[in-house]
Amino acid sequence: MSLDRRSFLRSVLASPLLVRNTPALAQQGLGSIGLQLYTVRTELTKDFQGTLAKLAAIGYGEVELDGLPERPPLEIRAALQSSGLRGISSHVSYDELGDRWPAIVERAGTIGLQHLVVVSVDAASRDQPGIWQRAAELFSRAGEVCKAAGIRLAYHNHVFEFAHPPGTTRRPYEILVESTDPSLVSLQLDLCWITAAAQEPLTYLSRYPGRFISVHVKDLRRLPARPAREGEVPDRRVLLPDLADVGQGVIDWRTLLPQCWSAGIRHFFVEHDAPVEPMASAERSYRYLERFRFDTPR
C-alpha cells in the first residue's frame, strides 16, 4: 500500500536514523564576563578597593587593568583577590616596550596577570615611514620577554589600523599580524572599532586562527558615515559621542559573539570610553551580556 505525502513526511521525520544524524544543540552563555577598567577610571581614583567590590557585586568575574597602577603590585593583587575578581590582563603603552619593559613584565607577573596588551601605536610614531614593520619587530622582542615570564603579549586595535589607501597592498593591521611570530604576539580584537572601520571581524578571526586571546565589547548608536576618500577610516575622536552601552546600539552581537566563541575566545571585556555614569554603564552592559545565549553543539 502506498503512502500519501503527509504520511511519508511523518515517517521520515520520526526516523531514528535522522534523529541520530541531527546534531544536538545546547544554549551557551559567555561564561565569566570582564570589564576593562578604563570604563570606571574616575571611580577608581576615588576609591580603588570599593570600586572593585562594586564591580564584583554587579557580577563581573574578570577585569583588565588600564595600565599598571602606581600601587605596589602585591597591593593590587590583594585588592583583586579580596574583591573576588580575577586580573586577566593589562593595557600598556607603546613607549613602555623599551628599557623598562622587563620590570613591567615582572610587575605584571607579581600581580598575577596572564596577558599584557599594547593599547596602540601612538600617533607620532604612526607618521614614520615603515613604522608597522618596525613595530612588529619590537613586539616580537617584547613578546620574548613576556614568554620567558609565562605571560602573553598582545596588540589591541583601534580604527586606524584598517586604513587602506589606494596604492597600498596591505592594511597596517595585516602588516603587523603577518610580520609577528604567533608564538610571541597575540591579538585583542576591539569589536566596536573594527566595525566602525567597516571591516568584518569574522574575516580576521578566520584569517588568523588562534591569534586572538580576548575581545573588547562596546556598542555604537550609529555606524559612521562613509569616508570621503577610498581607503580612509573615521577618526576615533569623532566616534566617541556615539558610543553606547552593550546592547543599546546597532552592532550585531547575535552574530559577532558566537563567532568569537567559535574562534576560541573566552575573555570578553566590556568597555565604554566615555560613559556619563561609569558604574551604571558597566552594569547595563553586564546585564545584557549576562542574559546572552546562543546555540552550540552539545
MOGIUR-V517178 format. One record per residue. N is the residue number from 1. SS is DSSP state (helix for helix, strand for strand, loop for the rest). D_FIRST is the distance of its C-alpha to the first C-alpha in Angstrom with 2 decimals. Layout:
n=N ss=SS d_first=D_FIRST
n=N ss=SS d_first=D_FIRST
This chain:
n=1 ss=loop d_first=0.00
n=2 ss=loop d_first=3.80
n=3 ss=loop d_first=6.68
n=4 ss=loop d_first=9.72
n=5 ss=helix d_first=13.03
n=6 ss=helix d_first=14.48
n=7 ss=helix d_first=11.92
n=8 ss=helix d_first=12.08
n=9 ss=helix d_first=15.86
n=10 ss=helix d_first=16.10
n=11 ss=helix d_first=14.48
n=12 ss=helix d_first=16.81
n=13 ss=helix d_first=19.81
n=14 ss=loop d_first=19.42
n=15 ss=loop d_first=19.34
n=16 ss=helix d_first=22.49
n=17 ss=helix d_first=23.17
n=18 ss=helix d_first=23.50
n=19 ss=helix d_first=25.78
n=20 ss=helix d_first=27.88
n=21 ss=helix d_first=28.44
n=22 ss=loop d_first=29.53
n=23 ss=loop d_first=33.30
n=24 ss=loop d_first=34.53
n=25 ss=strand d_first=37.26
n=26 ss=strand d_first=40.36
n=27 ss=strand d_first=42.97
n=28 ss=strand d_first=46.22
n=29 ss=loop d_first=49.73
n=30 ss=loop d_first=52.75
n=31 ss=loop d_first=54.51
n=32 ss=loop d_first=58.27
n=33 ss=strand d_first=59.47
n=34 ss=strand d_first=62.89
n=35 ss=strand d_first=65.64
n=36 ss=strand d_first=68.04
n=37 ss=helix d_first=71.34
n=38 ss=helix d_first=72.69
n=39 ss=helix d_first=70.81
n=40 ss=helix d_first=73.20
n=41 ss=helix d_first=76.26
n=42 ss=helix d_first=78.59
n=43 ss=helix d_first=77.56
n=44 ss=helix d_first=78.11
n=45 ss=helix d_first=81.68
n=46 ss=helix d_first=82.40
n=47 ss=loop d_first=80.75
n=48 ss=helix d_first=79.05
n=49 ss=helix d_first=78.00
n=50 ss=helix d_first=77.16
n=51 ss=helix d_first=74.90
n=52 ss=helix d_first=72.96
n=53 ss=helix d_first=72.54
n=54 ss=helix d_first=71.21
n=55 ss=helix d_first=68.62
n=56 ss=helix d_first=67.45
n=57 ss=helix d_first=67.29
n=58 ss=helix d_first=65.03
n=59 ss=loop d_first=62.66
n=60 ss=loop d_first=63.53
n=61 ss=loop d_first=63.38
n=62 ss=strand d_first=64.80
n=63 ss=strand d_first=67.52
n=64 ss=strand d_first=68.82
n=65 ss=strand d_first=72.58
n=66 ss=loop d_first=74.19
n=67 ss=loop d_first=76.62
n=68 ss=loop d_first=78.40
n=69 ss=loop d_first=80.65
n=70 ss=loop d_first=84.34
n=71 ss=loop d_first=83.85
n=72 ss=loop d_first=84.23
n=73 ss=helix d_first=80.88
n=74 ss=helix d_first=80.95
n=75 ss=helix d_first=81.48
n=76 ss=helix d_first=78.40
n=77 ss=helix d_first=76.36
n=78 ss=helix d_first=77.60
n=79 ss=helix d_first=76.86
n=80 ss=helix d_first=73.26
n=81 ss=helix d_first=72.80
n=82 ss=helix d_first=74.38
n=83 ss=helix d_first=72.11
n=84 ss=loop d_first=68.98
n=85 ss=loop d_first=68.23
n=86 ss=strand d_first=67.47
n=87 ss=strand d_first=69.48
n=88 ss=strand d_first=67.14
n=89 ss=strand d_first=69.10
n=90 ss=strand d_first=72.03
n=91 ss=strand d_first=72.76
n=92 ss=strand d_first=75.81
n=93 ss=loop d_first=77.69
n=94 ss=helix d_first=78.02
n=95 ss=helix d_first=81.77
n=96 ss=helix d_first=81.30
n=97 ss=loop d_first=80.02
n=98 ss=loop d_first=83.59
n=99 ss=loop d_first=86.23
n=100 ss=loop d_first=85.06
n=101 ss=helix d_first=81.51
n=102 ss=helix d_first=81.87
n=103 ss=helix d_first=83.39
n=104 ss=helix d_first=80.61
n=105 ss=helix d_first=77.96
n=106 ss=helix d_first=79.90
n=107 ss=helix d_first=79.98
n=108 ss=helix d_first=76.23
n=109 ss=helix d_first=75.73
n=110 ss=helix d_first=78.02
n=111 ss=helix d_first=76.03
n=112 ss=loop d_first=72.86
n=113 ss=loop d_first=71.09
n=114 ss=loop d_first=68.32
n=115 ss=strand d_first=68.71
n=116 ss=strand d_first=71.44
n=117 ss=strand d_first=70.29
n=118 ss=strand d_first=72.53
n=119 ss=loop d_first=72.18
n=120 ss=loop d_first=73.23
n=121 ss=loop d_first=75.52
n=122 ss=loop d_first=78.38
n=123 ss=helix d_first=79.15
n=124 ss=helix d_first=82.46
n=125 ss=helix d_first=80.86
n=126 ss=helix d_first=77.98
n=127 ss=loop d_first=80.56
n=128 ss=loop d_first=81.70
n=129 ss=loop d_first=80.49
n=130 ss=loop d_first=78.08
n=131 ss=helix d_first=77.65
n=132 ss=helix d_first=73.98
n=133 ss=helix d_first=74.53
n=134 ss=helix d_first=77.57
n=135 ss=helix d_first=75.71
n=136 ss=helix d_first=73.00
n=137 ss=helix d_first=75.70
n=138 ss=helix d_first=77.29
n=139 ss=helix d_first=73.98
n=140 ss=helix d_first=73.35
n=141 ss=helix d_first=76.80
n=142 ss=helix d_first=76.32
n=143 ss=helix d_first=72.91
n=144 ss=helix d_first=74.57
n=145 ss=helix d_first=76.88
n=146 ss=helix d_first=73.94
n=147 ss=helix d_first=71.94
n=148 ss=helix d_first=74.94
n=149 ss=loop d_first=75.01
n=150 ss=loop d_first=71.29
n=151 ss=loop d_first=70.64
n=152 ss=strand d_first=68.41
n=153 ss=strand d_first=69.90
n=154 ss=strand d_first=67.78
n=155 ss=strand d_first=68.31
n=156 ss=strand d_first=67.39
n=157 ss=loop d_first=66.70
n=158 ss=loop d_first=67.92
n=159 ss=loop d_first=67.30
n=160 ss=helix d_first=69.89
n=161 ss=helix d_first=68.25
n=162 ss=helix d_first=65.55
n=163 ss=loop d_first=67.96
n=164 ss=loop d_first=67.33
n=165 ss=loop d_first=70.10
n=166 ss=loop d_first=69.79
n=167 ss=loop d_first=71.07
n=168 ss=loop d_first=70.01
n=169 ss=loop d_first=67.31
n=170 ss=loop d_first=66.40
n=171 ss=loop d_first=66.62
n=172 ss=helix d_first=69.10
n=173 ss=helix d_first=66.26
n=174 ss=helix d_first=64.75
n=175 ss=helix d_first=68.17
n=176 ss=helix d_first=68.78
n=177 ss=helix d_first=65.45
n=178 ss=helix d_first=65.33
n=179 ss=loop d_first=68.99
n=180 ss=loop d_first=68.77
n=181 ss=loop d_first=67.67
n=182 ss=loop d_first=64.41
n=183 ss=loop d_first=65.86
n=184 ss=loop d_first=68.84
n=185 ss=strand d_first=67.74
n=186 ss=strand d_first=64.68
n=187 ss=strand d_first=63.71
n=188 ss=strand d_first=63.40
n=189 ss=strand d_first=61.33
n=190 ss=strand d_first=62.52
n=191 ss=helix d_first=59.37
n=192 ss=helix d_first=61.39
n=193 ss=helix d_first=63.85
n=194 ss=helix d_first=61.35
n=195 ss=helix d_first=59.31
n=196 ss=helix d_first=62.56
n=197 ss=loop d_first=63.17
n=198 ss=loop d_first=59.91
n=199 ss=loop d_first=58.39
n=200 ss=loop d_first=54.96
n=201 ss=helix d_first=55.38
n=202 ss=helix d_first=52.16
n=203 ss=helix d_first=53.77
n=204 ss=helix d_first=56.54
n=205 ss=helix d_first=54.48
n=206 ss=helix d_first=52.36
n=207 ss=helix d_first=55.35
n=208 ss=loop d_first=57.42
n=209 ss=loop d_first=55.06
n=210 ss=loop d_first=56.82
n=211 ss=loop d_first=59.97
n=212 ss=strand d_first=59.46
n=213 ss=strand d_first=60.64
n=214 ss=strand d_first=60.56
n=215 ss=strand d_first=60.13
n=216 ss=strand d_first=62.15
n=217 ss=strand d_first=60.22
n=218 ss=loop d_first=61.89
n=219 ss=strand d_first=60.82
n=220 ss=strand d_first=62.05
n=221 ss=loop d_first=62.30
n=222 ss=loop d_first=61.79
n=223 ss=loop d_first=61.40
n=224 ss=loop d_first=64.63
n=225 ss=loop d_first=65.34
n=226 ss=loop d_first=64.83
n=227 ss=loop d_first=68.04
n=228 ss=loop d_first=70.44
n=229 ss=loop d_first=70.38
n=230 ss=loop d_first=67.57
n=231 ss=loop d_first=67.25
n=232 ss=loop d_first=69.19
n=233 ss=loop d_first=67.95
n=234 ss=loop d_first=69.15
n=235 ss=loop d_first=72.06
n=236 ss=helix d_first=71.14
n=237 ss=helix d_first=73.99
n=238 ss=helix d_first=72.46
n=239 ss=helix d_first=69.18
n=240 ss=helix d_first=70.75
n=241 ss=helix d_first=70.92
n=242 ss=helix d_first=67.16
n=243 ss=strand d_first=66.17
n=244 ss=strand d_first=64.04
n=245 ss=loop d_first=62.78
n=246 ss=loop d_first=59.39
n=247 ss=loop d_first=56.61
n=248 ss=loop d_first=59.08
n=249 ss=loop d_first=58.88
n=250 ss=loop d_first=56.66
n=251 ss=loop d_first=55.75
n=252 ss=loop d_first=52.03
n=253 ss=helix d_first=52.06
n=254 ss=helix d_first=48.30
n=255 ss=helix d_first=48.01
n=256 ss=helix d_first=51.29
n=257 ss=helix d_first=51.44
n=258 ss=helix d_first=48.07
n=259 ss=helix d_first=49.08
n=260 ss=helix d_first=52.33
n=261 ss=helix d_first=50.62
n=262 ss=helix d_first=48.30
n=263 ss=loop d_first=51.47
n=264 ss=loop d_first=52.88
n=265 ss=loop d_first=55.36
n=266 ss=loop d_first=56.16
n=267 ss=loop d_first=59.40
n=268 ss=strand d_first=59.03
n=269 ss=strand d_first=62.47
n=270 ss=strand d_first=62.87
n=271 ss=loop d_first=65.81
n=272 ss=loop d_first=67.57
n=273 ss=loop d_first=70.69
n=274 ss=loop d_first=72.35
n=275 ss=loop d_first=71.14
n=276 ss=loop d_first=73.20
n=277 ss=loop d_first=72.49
n=278 ss=helix d_first=71.67
n=279 ss=helix d_first=70.48
n=280 ss=helix d_first=68.43
n=281 ss=helix d_first=66.86
n=282 ss=helix d_first=66.05
n=283 ss=helix d_first=64.41
n=284 ss=helix d_first=62.29
n=285 ss=helix d_first=60.94
n=286 ss=helix d_first=60.29
n=287 ss=helix d_first=58.35
n=288 ss=helix d_first=56.02
n=289 ss=helix d_first=55.39
n=290 ss=helix d_first=55.17
n=291 ss=helix d_first=52.09
n=292 ss=loop d_first=50.54
n=293 ss=loop d_first=47.13
n=294 ss=strand d_first=44.67
n=295 ss=strand d_first=41.47
n=296 ss=strand d_first=41.87
n=297 ss=strand d_first=39.55
n=298 ss=loop d_first=39.69
